[in-house]
Amino acid sequence: MQRQPRKLLLLLLLAASTTVAALDPPAAAGVGMRDYRIAQSYPYPPWDVGPLEGVSIDVLRAICNVNAPMRCEFTPVRSEECFDTDAAGHPVIGDGLATGRFDGCLTWFTTAARQQLGAEFGHGYSTGSIPQLIASDGNTEFDQLGATGSLGGAAITFFAGFFSDAACLGAYYTDFEASASASDNASRAARVSELLGGSIDLIFWDNVSTVPEGTHVVGAPVTTCGPDELGLAVYPPSERRKHKSDALRRDYNCGLALLRMSGALEAICSGSPHAGGDPACVLDGPPPTIQCLRENRLAD
């Protein structure tokens, strides 16, 4: 008499496990799952509005969900963990990406200078922001500043890890004293307070669309310091990890192509509920490869 309830329980457990499996679409036959740890190099407003919150992480989650063989773990990190800036204002690979603590960074560095560091980039899904010098509203000294010229010894802060670095600014302006600041929200707010208080003259702000209240832009947008298209960065620090970096880049590109093909990318970018505005999505890009379609059971 004890066997019937036990048999019924086993049947219920089997049915439940079948339901869970149905919610997780399997990859094509013979294709195993591929595990990745991907960093959100936070913050990059308006794309990121909090740790693991914002348009950029929405896109990454969608990529990992739509490409069946991908199994992703996400972690928010300081932007310097992906790309940093040395004392001279030159870009360098961050420790987290270089040592392999994570496999890739969702990041905004696709300029030629960053590519020369050895990082490799997946396809872009949004156009990058344009950095520009900002001054306090009470400071009109630089209001007539053109696209190039001398800054008269001005004290300028830039954010380490961003593309608003001193080396790039030096291609346009001369005679300034640069200091680097951390890029977290607390540091950014502290530097803005210093700007408003007059202890620094200018900030090389990373996004002309998010200029803080009480400040205004000066000079001309420094378009060549910003990224072109924004996406995933991988860095193979050794031969042992090189193949995984290649696999992540392929899987990311596959997922992004599937999102474009289905219209899901446009829906994410245009219908984002996050504050701060939406990025300019790059809706045209390479189609899914045959391998991508087969692994997702979309081709014979």
C-alpha positions as CSV (number, residue, x, y, z in Angstrom):
1,M,0.0,0.0,0.0
2,Q,3.0,2.3,0.4
3,R,4.1,1.9,-3.2
4,Q,1.4,3.9,-4.9
5,P,2.1,7.3,-3.2
6,R,5.8,6.8,-3.9
7,K,5.2,6.0,-7.5
8,L,2.9,9.1,-7.8
9,L,5.7,11.2,-6.3
10,L,8.2,10.0,-8.8
11,L,5.9,10.7,-11.7
12,L,5.3,14.2,-10.4
13,L,9.1,14.8,-10.1
14,L,9.6,13.5,-13.6
15,A,6.9,15.8,-14.9
16,A,8.4,18.8,-13.1
17,S,11.9,18.1,-14.5
18,T,10.5,17.8,-18.0
19,T,8.7,21.2,-17.6
20,V,11.9,22.9,-16.4
21,A,13.9,21.4,-19.3
22,A,11.3,22.7,-21.8
23,L,11.8,26.2,-20.5
24,D,15.5,26.1,-21.3
25,P,15.8,25.4,-25.1
26,P,18.6,22.9,-25.7
27,A,21.4,23.5,-28.2
28,A,21.6,21.4,-31.4
29,A,22.5,17.8,-31.0
30,G,26.1,17.2,-30.2
31,V,26.7,20.8,-29.1
32,G,27.7,21.2,-25.4
33,M,27.1,24.2,-23.2
34,R,29.8,26.8,-23.0
35,D,30.3,28.7,-19.7
36,Y,31.4,32.3,-19.7
37,R,32.0,34.9,-16.9
38,I,31.3,38.3,-18.4
39,A,32.0,41.6,-16.7
40,Q,29.8,44.7,-16.9
41,S,32.5,47.5,-16.7
42,Y,30.3,49.8,-14.8
43,P,29.5,52.7,-14.9
44,Y,28.8,54.0,-18.4
45,P,25.8,56.3,-18.2
46,P,23.3,56.4,-19.8
47,W,23.8,52.8,-20.9
48,D,24.4,51.6,-17.4
49,V,22.2,53.0,-14.6
50,G,23.4,50.6,-11.9
51,P,25.3,47.4,-11.3
52,L,23.8,44.8,-13.7
53,E,21.1,47.3,-14.6
54,G,20.8,49.3,-17.9
55,V,20.5,48.8,-21.6
56,S,24.0,47.3,-22.0
57,I,23.3,44.4,-19.5
58,D,19.8,44.0,-21.0
59,V,21.5,43.4,-24.4
60,L,24.0,41.0,-23.0
61,R,21.4,39.0,-21.1
62,A,19.4,38.7,-24.3
63,I,22.4,37.5,-26.3
64,C,23.2,34.8,-23.8
65,N,19.5,33.7,-23.7
66,V,19.0,33.6,-27.5
67,N,22.2,31.7,-28.3
68,A,21.4,28.3,-26.9
69,P,25.0,26.9,-26.2
70,M,25.9,30.0,-24.0
71,R,25.7,29.8,-20.2
72,C,26.6,33.2,-18.7
73,E,27.5,34.5,-15.3
74,F,27.5,38.3,-15.0
75,T,29.5,40.4,-12.7
76,P,29.7,44.2,-12.3
77,V,33.3,45.6,-12.0
78,R,35.0,48.9,-12.0
79,S,35.8,50.0,-15.5
80,E,39.5,50.0,-14.6
81,E,39.3,46.2,-14.3
82,C,38.7,46.0,-18.1
83,F,40.7,49.0,-19.4
84,D,42.8,51.3,-17.2
85,T,45.0,54.4,-17.7
86,D,48.6,54.7,-16.7
87,A,50.2,57.7,-15.1
88,A,51.0,59.2,-18.5
89,G,47.3,59.0,-19.5
90,H,47.8,56.1,-21.9
91,P,45.4,53.2,-22.1
92,V,46.3,49.7,-20.7
93,I,44.5,46.4,-20.2
94,G,42.9,46.2,-16.8
95,D,44.0,43.5,-14.3
96,G,40.7,41.6,-14.4
97,L,40.7,41.2,-18.1
98,A,44.4,40.5,-18.4
99,T,44.6,37.9,-15.7
100,G,41.4,36.0,-16.8
101,R,39.3,36.7,-13.7
102,F,36.5,37.0,-16.3
103,D,36.4,36.0,-19.9
104,G,35.2,39.3,-21.4
105,C,34.0,42.8,-20.7
106,L,30.9,44.5,-22.0
107,T,32.7,47.7,-22.6
108,W,33.1,50.9,-24.7
109,F,36.6,50.8,-26.0
110,T,36.9,50.1,-29.7
111,T,39.3,52.9,-30.6
112,A,42.5,52.2,-32.6
113,A,44.6,52.9,-29.5
114,R,42.8,50.2,-27.5
115,Q,42.9,47.6,-30.3
116,Q,46.7,48.0,-30.4
117,L,46.8,46.7,-26.8
118,G,45.9,43.3,-28.0
119,A,42.2,43.3,-27.0
120,E,39.8,41.8,-29.5
121,F,36.2,43.1,-29.9
122,G,32.9,41.6,-30.8
123,H,30.5,43.3,-33.1
124,G,29.1,46.6,-31.9
125,Y,25.5,47.2,-30.9
126,S,25.5,50.9,-30.1
127,T,27.4,54.0,-31.2
128,G,29.7,55.4,-28.6
129,S,29.5,58.6,-26.7
130,I,31.6,61.7,-27.5
131,P,33.7,63.2,-24.7
132,Q,34.1,66.9,-24.2
133,L,35.6,69.4,-21.7
134,I,33.2,70.9,-19.2
135,A,33.5,73.9,-16.9
136,S,31.5,75.2,-14.1
137,D,28.7,77.5,-15.1
138,G,30.4,80.2,-13.0
139,N,33.6,79.9,-15.0
140,T,33.5,81.6,-18.4
141,E,37.2,81.7,-19.0
142,F,37.1,78.9,-21.6
143,D,33.9,79.8,-23.3
144,Q,35.6,81.0,-26.4
145,L,37.8,77.9,-26.6
146,G,37.9,76.4,-30.1
147,A,38.7,72.9,-31.4
148,T,42.4,73.3,-30.6
149,G,44.7,75.7,-28.7
150,S,46.3,76.4,-25.4
151,L,44.5,75.9,-22.1
152,G,46.8,78.2,-20.2
153,G,48.0,75.8,-17.6
154,A,44.5,74.7,-16.6
155,A,44.0,71.9,-14.1
156,I,42.0,69.1,-15.7
157,T,40.6,65.9,-14.3
158,F,39.9,62.8,-16.5
159,F,38.4,59.5,-15.5
160,A,40.8,56.5,-15.4
161,G,39.7,53.6,-17.5
162,F,37.5,55.8,-19.8
163,F,38.4,57.0,-23.3
164,S,38.5,60.6,-21.9
165,D,42.3,60.3,-21.3
166,A,45.0,62.9,-21.1
167,A,47.0,61.5,-24.0
168,C,44.0,61.9,-26.4
169,L,43.2,65.3,-25.2
170,G,46.8,66.3,-25.8
171,A,46.3,65.8,-29.5
172,Y,44.0,68.9,-29.4
173,Y,45.1,71.1,-26.6
174,T,48.3,72.1,-25.0
175,D,49.5,73.6,-21.7
176,F,47.4,71.8,-19.1
177,E,47.9,69.8,-15.9
178,A,46.1,66.5,-15.9
179,S,45.1,64.3,-13.0
180,A,43.3,61.0,-13.1
181,S,40.3,60.1,-11.0
182,A,38.5,56.8,-10.3
183,S,35.4,56.4,-12.4
184,D,32.9,55.2,-9.9
185,N,29.8,57.3,-9.2
186,A,31.1,58.6,-5.9
187,S,34.4,59.8,-7.4
188,R,32.6,61.4,-10.4
189,A,30.3,63.3,-8.0
190,A,33.3,64.4,-5.9
191,R,35.1,65.7,-9.0
192,V,32.1,67.7,-10.1
193,S,31.9,69.3,-6.6
194,E,35.5,70.3,-7.0
195,L,34.8,71.8,-10.4
196,L,31.9,73.8,-9.0
197,G,34.0,74.8,-6.1
198,G,36.8,76.0,-8.3
199,S,39.6,73.7,-7.1
200,I,39.9,72.3,-10.7
201,D,39.3,74.2,-13.9
202,L,37.9,71.6,-16.3
203,I,36.8,68.0,-16.5
204,F,37.3,65.9,-19.6
205,W,33.8,64.4,-19.3
206,D,33.2,61.1,-20.9
207,N,29.7,61.7,-22.5
208,V,28.5,65.0,-23.9
209,S,24.9,63.8,-23.4
210,T,25.2,63.4,-19.6
211,V,26.9,66.7,-18.6
212,P,26.1,67.4,-14.9
213,E,23.9,70.1,-13.7
214,G,25.7,73.3,-13.0
215,T,28.3,72.8,-15.7
216,H,28.5,73.5,-19.4
217,V,30.6,72.3,-22.3
218,V,33.5,74.2,-23.7
219,G,35.5,73.8,-26.9
220,A,34.5,71.3,-29.6
221,P,33.5,67.7,-29.2
222,V,36.6,65.5,-29.2
223,T,35.2,62.9,-31.6
224,T,38.2,60.8,-32.2
225,C,38.7,60.1,-28.4
226,G,35.5,58.2,-28.2
227,P,34.6,54.7,-29.4
228,D,33.0,54.0,-32.8
229,E,30.8,51.0,-32.0
230,L,30.5,49.5,-28.6
231,G,30.4,45.9,-27.6
232,L,32.3,43.0,-26.0
233,A,36.1,43.0,-25.4
234,V,38.1,39.8,-24.9
235,Y,41.8,39.4,-24.2
236,P,43.7,36.2,-24.6
237,P,46.6,36.5,-22.1
238,S,47.9,33.0,-22.9
239,E,47.6,30.3,-25.4
240,R,45.8,28.2,-22.8
241,R,42.9,30.8,-22.8
242,K,43.1,32.0,-26.4
243,H,40.6,29.4,-27.7
244,K,38.0,30.3,-25.0
245,S,38.4,34.0,-26.0
246,D,37.7,33.1,-29.6
247,A,34.7,31.0,-28.6
248,L,33.2,33.8,-26.6
249,R,33.6,36.3,-29.4
250,R,32.0,33.9,-31.8
251,D,29.1,33.2,-29.4
252,Y,28.6,36.8,-28.7
253,N,28.5,37.7,-32.4
254,C,26.1,34.9,-33.0
255,G,23.7,36.0,-30.3
256,L,23.8,39.6,-31.4
257,A,23.1,38.6,-35.0
258,L,20.1,36.6,-33.9
259,L,18.8,39.6,-31.9
260,R,19.1,41.8,-35.0
261,M,17.5,39.3,-37.2
262,S,14.5,38.9,-34.9
263,G,14.0,42.6,-34.2
264,A,14.7,42.1,-30.5
265,L,17.7,44.4,-30.4
266,E,15.6,47.3,-31.7
267,A,12.9,46.5,-29.1
268,I,15.4,46.5,-26.2
269,C,17.0,49.8,-27.2
270,S,13.8,51.7,-28.1
271,G,11.7,50.4,-25.3
272,S,14.2,50.5,-22.4
273,P,12.5,51.3,-19.1
274,H,15.8,52.6,-17.7
275,A,16.4,56.2,-16.9
276,G,19.0,58.3,-18.6
277,G,18.1,57.8,-22.2
278,D,18.6,55.0,-24.7
279,P,21.8,54.3,-26.8
280,A,21.8,54.7,-30.6
281,C,21.5,51.1,-31.6
282,V,23.4,49.7,-34.5
283,L,20.6,47.7,-36.1
284,D,22.5,46.6,-39.2
285,G,25.3,44.1,-39.0
286,P,26.5,40.7,-40.3
287,P,23.9,38.0,-40.5
288,P,24.2,34.8,-38.4
289,T,26.7,32.3,-39.7
290,I,25.7,28.8,-40.7
291,Q,27.4,27.5,-37.6
292,C,25.3,29.9,-35.5
293,L,22.1,28.9,-37.1
294,R,22.8,25.2,-36.9
295,E,23.7,25.3,-33.2
296,N,20.4,27.1,-32.5
297,R,18.4,24.6,-34.7
298,L,17.6,27.3,-37.2
299,A,19.2,25.5,-40.2
300,D,19.7,22.0,-41.5
